[in-house]
């Protein structure tokens, strides 16, 4: 079953950095990764950043200037470089993708980023 797989989460100190990656399992290039979302308990999933095939990026105001989203079109992967992390960045981060052939969107299982000293 084709799916999106995130990696790179973990525990990081305030002010630290972490890099998340997202790739399609099986490398079939059927799912096009589009962006990163995050969710905390009791809250709705929110957009962190998304990016077009031409690498035009869009960021939530809360992460502008600290996070950088990038994509590797040849490898069909998506990354999120997270810098100057704050406790409020603690969340499960999800990769979102789109399969145009079946008009369906996909979500990874999520990776936890916990910012604490």
Number of C-alpha atoms within 10 A of each C-alpha: 4 13 18 23 19 25 18 14 18 14 14 18 15 17 14 14 16 18 17 21 20 25 23 22 15 11 14 10 17 18 25 21 30 20 26 27 19 22 19 15 8 6 8 9 15 14 17 22 22 24 18 13 13 8 13 10 16 16 19 13 9 11 17 12 11 13 20 18 23 20 23 11 14 7 11 17 22 26 22 23 14 19 17 15 22 17 15 12 20 19 20 18 27 27 28 25 24 17 14 11 8 9 7 10 14 17 17 20 14 22 20 19 22 20 20 16 9
